[in-house]
Amino acid sequence: MPERMRRNEVPESSTWDLSDLFPNPEAWDRERIQVQNILDEPAPWKRQGTLDAQALLAALTSLEALGLRVNHLAAYSRLRLSEDSSDAESQDMAGKIGDVTAQFQAYTADLESKVLRMEDDSIEKAMQDEEALAPFRKYLHDMREAKPFRLSEESEYVLASLQEVLHIPYTFYQRSKLSDMTFSSVRDSEGAVRPVSFALFENDYELNRDPVLRREAYRSFTATLEAYKHGIASAYAGEVKRQTVIARLRGFESATHMLLHSQQISVDVYHRITGTLFSELAPHMRRFVRLKQKKLGLEQLSFCDLKVPFDDSSFMATISFKEAGQMIVEATRVMGTEYTELMKQGVSRRWVDYADNKGKSTGAFCNTPYGKHARILLTWTGNMSNAFLLAHELGHAGHFMLAERHQRFVNYRPSLFFIEAPSTLNELLLAEHLRNQTDSRVMKRSVLMNQLNHTYYHNFVTHLLEAEMQRRVYAAADKGVPLTAESLSAMKGSVLSEFWGDAVQIDAGARLTWMRQPHYYMGLYPYTYGAGLTVSTAMMAQIREEGNTAVERWFRVLKAGGSMKPLELLQLAGIDFSDARPIHNAAAFVGGLVDELEAIS
């Protein structure tokens, strides 16, 4: 039986290079101590009374510079821990940086309290008197918008100081999932013994055309989830309670209102996106999975069959990381030389950690420390779904690196609402490129199937169902309903059953899906995939129709980073979110893909 490698057994070529962040943990620790020493000293603005223009500029500039150092420290620690969460040195670093970030947040809260003691007209006058304050305009405006929900200065300081403690639910979830959970090995249809892990199940076995391997792996996987459900439910309940209590303390109507306030998105827009997609995507996706059931020759489509491709053409054969990288570079040439060069560097200069090893974080993410190149984590299993996933993460990389080239640190990260638009556009560019490369009916069917099976199923459906689950969880919490393993599983089962109807058999393992994603611990993150793919679907239509004119608009948006509010970014892109039309159009586009796939199959 092949064993999963330990981290020290992984070939260096399939790992990322962190040396330009810090050459080694010792250098990281020296920087941490220096930053800690600054945080231990009284802040320079403490000795001042009311801040004039020069003092305000000095305070904000020093805070930004310190924030950048904390950003690099936190990035290196997170990246190291994601390589192997069981590594003692990485766990120690995570604990140390947790102290630093909590103290930095308290440090920031202290300055913000001082700034908010200034009258609004005093802040405006300071910005008029000192041109160098211009980059901080949005930061100051956002701070003032949040003023009605701030606690006393002492309370804000204490709350910020407790951030590491308050995030224990997420830490517990990640450590349990990546370090403690073990899964029984299984046999495939040929009798070979196969190890099971989170990464292997979600990136390989769940998509595997061998029904024996797929279903045995599902049984092994869900049996372990079942064994951990009460502990993980307690962690998630703690996370939801944290948000609801803080929201109540701050005077928000609900935790949902608080979390959306930080994204600068209204509750109406949130419900419009989630509700519209939930109702309008369901009939299209039911048709898709019924076609899948027919092509796979299954009497009943089980939950564990949802992600398996049904196309058996050579296009679905194993693809290497290098081949996928070359494909993505070609697909993004429409975006111009600067963007394509970033894609080239991403797949050739060890930006991507794509090996599988024990303790490695599951799923995929892109981390781009300000002023440095992006780092991407995923686990390569050699299928086309991996190629689309790599395109997705490289979309994040291109976005953040363009933003950091054109924005100060204080303005480079946009609202969470917008984060998934550039990444999903990269997936659409890849699909467009592949479809344009062939006249083969078989190849076109393969591309359509991948687009539905990955881009629109994963980003719209998987995360949409998480978003709908969150809507119900927070509604229950607002009413004081206890969150337990049983109640969470019942809610998830209801969400799945309402969406899939009788097209998919929802079993006990499917109802445990709330245990699989860390997104539930990241605020209202899941719905932003639906928002992002709605935006990228609209943008892809503009690129088809207008070519370079649309691309240039999109580049202005990417370079704007977080210097504008999310709906302002969409206006800059030429996308109107004042009503539900873009959402209706995106759902209808998915329906068109299903129509085309049915016709060609």
N, C-alpha and C positions, 0 to 999 in steps of 0.2 A: 504494500500500500504506500503510495507517495505521501510523504509527510510535508506539511507546510514548513517553509524555511523560518529560521530565526533571523532577526534583523541583521546580525553580523555575518550571515551566510548569503545575503542578497548581493548580486553583482552591482558594483558601483554605478555602472552605466545605466541601470534602470532606476536609480535613485536621484533625488534632487541634490543640488549643491547649495549649501547654506553659508559657505565661507565668506561671501561678500557681506553678509549680515554680521556675523561674528566668526572668526576663524576657529574657535573652539569654545567649550563651555566655560573655561577659565576666563577668557576675554569677556564673555557675556556677564560673568559674575562680577568682574571688576567694574564694568559699566553699571551694573545694577547697584553696587555699593555707592558709586558716585551719585547716581540719581537719588538713592535713598538718603544720602547725606544732605542733598539739596532740600528734599521733602521734610527732613527733620528740623531744618532751620526755619525760623519765622519768615513768611513770605515778605518780599520787599515792600509790597503795598500795605502791609499791616501797620507800618510806621507813618503812613500818610493819612491825611484827613480826606476831604472830598477830592476825587481824582479830576485834574484838569486834562486838557487834550494830550499834553506830553506824557503825563503820568499814566493815563489810560493806554496810550500807545505802548509805553514801556511794559506795562503789566501784561497786556494781551500778547505782545511779542515774546516776552519771556515764557508765558504759559504755553504758547504755540511751540516754542523751541523745546521745552521740557516734554510736552506731549509727543513730539516727534521721537524723542529718545525712548519714552515709554512704549510707543508704537513699535519700535524695532525690538525692544526687549520682549514684549508680549508676543510678537510674531515669531521670534526665534523659539521661545518656549513652547508655543502652541505647535509649531511645526515639528519640533523634536518629540513632543508627547504623542503627536498623531502618528509618528513612525512606529512607535511601540509603547502603548499605554502602560505596559507592565514594567517598563524600565525604571529602576529605582532613581537613577540620576535625573531622568526627565520628570518624574513625579516630584522630586525635590525642587527642581527648577520651577515647576508649575505652582508649587506652594509659595515659593519666594516671590514670584512675579504677582501672585494674587495679593500679597501684602502691599506691593508697590502700587499696583493699579488702584486698589482701594484707597490708599493714602493720596494718590494723585487725584482721584475723583473728589475726595474731601478738600484737597487743595484748590481744585477747580470750583467746587461749590462755594468755597470761601470768597474767591474773587468775584464770582457771579453775584453773590449776596451784596458785596460792596458796590458793584456796578449798578445793581438794581436799586440801591439807595439813592442814586442820582435821579433827578427828574428827567423825563423824556426829552424835554427841550434842551437840557444840559448836554445830553448825549448827542443830540443832533448838532448842537453848536460845536461840540468837540470835533465831530466828523467834518464840519465845514471848515474849522480852523486848522485841522491837521489832515492834509491829503493822504498821508501814509496810513490813515485809519480806514481808507476805502475798502481794502480786502476783508475787513472785519465787519462790514456793514450787515451782511446777512446773519452772521453769528450774533451780533448785538440785537438785530431785529427778532431773531428766533428766541433769544433770551427774554426779551420783553414780552413776546407773545405767551411765554410760559409763566410769566410772573403771577397771574391770578391763581396758579396751582402750586406755588411754592410754599413750603412750610417756613417756620421761623429759621433764622440763621443757624441756631444751635441744632435744631432738628435736622436741617439739611446736612450739616457737617456730620452728625452722628449716622444718619442714613447712608451717606456716601462712604463713611468709614467701615460700614458693615457689609459692603457689597460682596466681598469674598464669602462671608458667612451666608448671605442671602442667596448665593448661587450654588449652595451645596446640593440642592436637588439635581441640577444638571451634572455636577461632578459625580454624584453617586450613580446617576444613570449611565454615564459614559464609562466609568470604571467597571460597573457591573457588566455592561454589555461587551466591552472590549477585553477585559482582563479576567473576569470571573466565569462568564458563561462558557460552557463546553457543550459540544454536540456529538451525538453518537455517529460513528461512521456508517456508511450505507453501501449497498452493492448496486451496480448499474445492470443493464439488461444482459450484459455479457458476463456477469458474475464478479467483475473487478470491484475491489473495495475502494471506496472514495471517502476522503475526509470531508467534514462539513464545518463551515464557519459562516459568520455573517457575510463576509465578502464573497466567499465561494458561492453561497446560496443566492445572494442578490445579483451577482454579476455573471454567474454561469449557470447553475443548476435550475434557477427559476426560468431561464430562457432556453433550456436544453431540450432538444427534440426527442430525447430518449425518455419515454413516459415513465419507465420504471425508476430511473435515476431521479427524475423530476419529482415524482410523488413520494418516493422514499426519503429524499432530502427534505421535502416539505414536512413530512411526519417527524423527522428528527429535529428539524428547526423549530416547529411549533411546540413539540414536547418540551424543549428547553424553555421556550417563552412561557409556557404554562407553569413550569416550576418556579419561575421568577416573578410571576405576575403581581403578587401581593406587595413585594418590596418595590417594584417599579411603579405600581399604582400609588404607593405612599409618596414616592419621589415626585410624581407628576401632580398629585393632589397638593403637595407642598409648594410646587412652582405656581400653580393656579392661585392658591391661597395668598402667596406672596404678592402677586399682581393685584388681586382684588383688595387686599388690605391697604396696599400703598395707594391704589386708586381712591379708595374711600378716604384715607388720610389727606390726600391732596385735594379732595373736593370734586373729583370727576364723577360723572353720572354712573360710570361703570369702568371695569378694567379695559373693555373694548375701546371706550372713548379715550382712555389714557394712552393706550398703545398706538392708536391711530393718530393721536395728537402729535406724537413724536415723529410719525411718518409724514405729517402735514397733509393728511387725507381725511375727508369727512366720512362719518359713519354711513351716510347714504351711498357714497361711491363704493365703499367696502361691501355693503349688502347687495348693491346692484351687480357688482362683478361676481360675487360668490353665488348669489341666487340665480342670476341669469344663466351662468354657465352650468350650474347644477341641473337646471330644468331643460336647457336647450341642447346640451351635449349628450344627455342620457340616451335619447332615441338613436342618435348617430352611432354612439359607441356600442349600443346593443346590437345594431345591425353589423357592426364590425366584428364583434366577438361571435355572433351567430355564423358569420362567414368563416371565421377561424375554426369554429366547432365543426362545420361541414368539411372544410379542407383537411383537418386533422383526423377526421373519421371518428369523432367522439360521440357517444350517446348523450353525454351530459358534460358541459364545460364546467370544470371545478375552478375554484379560486386560484389554485396553483397552476392552472393552464393559461391564465390571462396574458402572461408576457411572452409565451413561447411563439416564435415566428412560424408561419405555416408555409413559407416559400422555401423550396428545396433547390433553387438554382445555384449555380456556381458563385453568384454574387454573395451568397450567404456563407461561403466558405471562410475559413480562418483568415483573418487579416492581421498583419503585424503592426506594431506601434509605428514603425517607420513608414509603412505604406499609408496608414491612416493620416499621418502627419503631412505627407506629400499631397494627399488628396485634399486636405483642409486648406493648405497653402494655395492650391489651384482654385479651390472654390471661393476663396476670399479675394482673389485678384480684382474683382469688380469694385472692391472697397479702396483700391489705390495702393501705391507703393509703400507709404508709411505704415499702413495697417498690415499689409502682407509681410513686410519685414518683421514685424512683431510676431506674426504667426510662425515664420521661419525660425526665428530665435527660440521661440517657445518649444519647438519640437526637436531642436538640434543642440541646445546648450544646457541641458540638464535642468530645465525649469520644472520638469514633470517627474514625480515619484510614482511609478506605475507597477512596481513589483508587488507580489503578495507575500506577506510574512505574518507570523503570529503577533498579535497585539496591535496590528495596524488599524487605524481608523477606517470605518466603513464608508460607503458612499463616495462622494467626490466633493472637492472644494477648491477654490482659488484664493490664495492669500497674497496680497500685494502691498508690502510695507512701503510707505511713502518714500520716493526717491530711489527705490530698488526695483529689480525686476520681479515679476510674478512667480509664485510657486503654486503648482497644481498637484493635488493628490487624487489618485484614483487607482483602481486595481485592474490590470489589463488581463482579460481572458480571451481576447482574440476574435470577438464577434463584431458585427457592424454596429451593434448598440454601443460598444465601446468607442467606435469612431465618432458617433454623434455626441457621446458624452465628452470626449476630448474636445470636439468643436465647441461645445457649450462652455467648458471651463476656459478655453482659449478666448472665447468672447468676453468673459469677465476680465481676463488678463489684458486684452486690447483696450477695453473700456478704462480700467483703472490706470493703465500706464499712459494713455493719452490724457486723462484727467490730471495726473500728477505732473505732466509736462507743461500744463497750461494753467494750473491753479495752485495757490498756496495750500499748505497742509490743512489749514482751517476750513478750506472749501472743496477738498478733492473728492470726498465721498458723498454721493447723492442719497436721497431718501431711500429707505428700504423698498418703497413702492416701485421704484424704477430699476432696481438692481438686476432683475431677471430679463429685462428687455434686450440688452446687447448680447447676452449669452444665448438666448433662444433665436435671435436673428442669425447668429453664426450657424445654428443647426439648419435653419431654413435655407441659408446660402449653400450649405453642403448638399442638401436634397435637390435644390434647383440645379446645381452643377452636375450632379450625377444623372439627373433626368435629361439634361441637355446633351450629355455625352453619348447617348445611345438612341437608336431607333428600335432596339429589340423590345418586343412585348414582354418577354420574361424579365429583362432587366428593369424596365419601367415598373413592372408589378413589384419587383423586389424593393425598389426605392419607395414606392407608395406604401408598401407594408411597413418598411422601417420608419417612415415619417409618421405613420399612424401608431405603430407599436412603440416607438420611443418618444419622438418630439411631442406629439399631441397626447399620447396616452400618459407618459410619465409627467410632463410638465402641466398639462391641463387636468387629467383625470386623477392621477395618484395624489398630487398636491391639492387639487380641488377637494377631494374627499377628506383630506386632512383639514382643509380650511372649514369645510362644513362640520366636521367633528368639533373643531375649535369653537365654532359658533354655538354649538349645543352645550359644550363643556362650560364655557363662560356664562351662558344663560343660566345653566343649572347652578353654578357657583354663586351668581348674583342672588339666587333665591335661597341660598344656604343648603342646597342639596349636597350631601356627602359624596365625594368621589372615591369609589372603591374599584377593585379589579372587576367585580361583577357589573357595576353600573357603567364603567368605561367600556367594557366589552359589549354590553347591551347597546350602548349608544353607537359604537362603531358598527355593530351588526345592522342596526337600523339604517344608518347612512348607506352602507353597502347595498342592502336589500332595496332601498328606495331608488337608488341610482340604477342598479342592474336589473331590477325586476326578476323575471323568471329566466333571464338569459344566462345567469351564472349561479351556481350552487354555492351558497355562503355557509361554510362550516364553522366549527368552533375555532379552528386555527385562524380563519379569516378575521374573526371578531377580535383577535389579539393583535391586529395590525397596528393599533395605537402604540404598541411597545417598540416598533421598529425604527421610528424616525426621531432624530434629535430635534427636528424642527419645532416640536411642541414646546420646547424649552427656550425658544428664540422669539418670544412675542408672537405677534400676528405676522409670521413669515410665510406660511404655506400659501395664502391667497395671492401673494405677490407673484407667484409663478403664473397664475391665471392672468393677472394684470400685465405681467411682462410679455407673455406670449400673445395676448391680445394686441399689445403695442407692436411687437415685432411682426405679427401677421399683417397689420396695417402698413407697416414700414416696408415690408417685402413687396406688397402690392404697389407701393409708390415707386420702388426701385425698378420693378418690371416696367412700369408705365413711363417713368421720367428719366431713368438712368442716372447719369452723373449729378443732375440737379438735386435729386433726392438724396444721393450719397453725401453730397456736400452739406445738406441740411443735417443729416444724421451725424456727420463728423463734428459739426458745431455743437450738437447736443452732447456727444461723448466728451469733447474737450471742456464743456462747461462743468462737468463733474457735479459737485454739490453746491455750486454758486447760485443756483436757482431752485425754486420749489418744484416738486415733481410734475404738477400739471402745467407749469410754465415751460418745463423741458419738453413736454409733449406738444405744446403750442409751437415751440421753436421747430419741432420736427414736422409740423403740419398735421398733427393728429388732435382731433377735438373730442375730449372726454366729457363734454358737458351733458351728454345723454348716453344712452345705452347702445347707440348705433355701432361703434367699433366692436362691442362685445357680441352683438347679434351677428355682425359680419364674420367675426372670427369663428363662432360656432357654426355658421353656415358654410364657411370654408372647409371645416372638418367634414361636414356632411357631403360636400363636393368631392373630397378625397375618397370617402367611402363609396360614393356613387361610381367614381372612376375605377376603384379597386374591384368592385363587384362586376363592372362591365368587362374588365380586362382579365378577370379570373374565370 
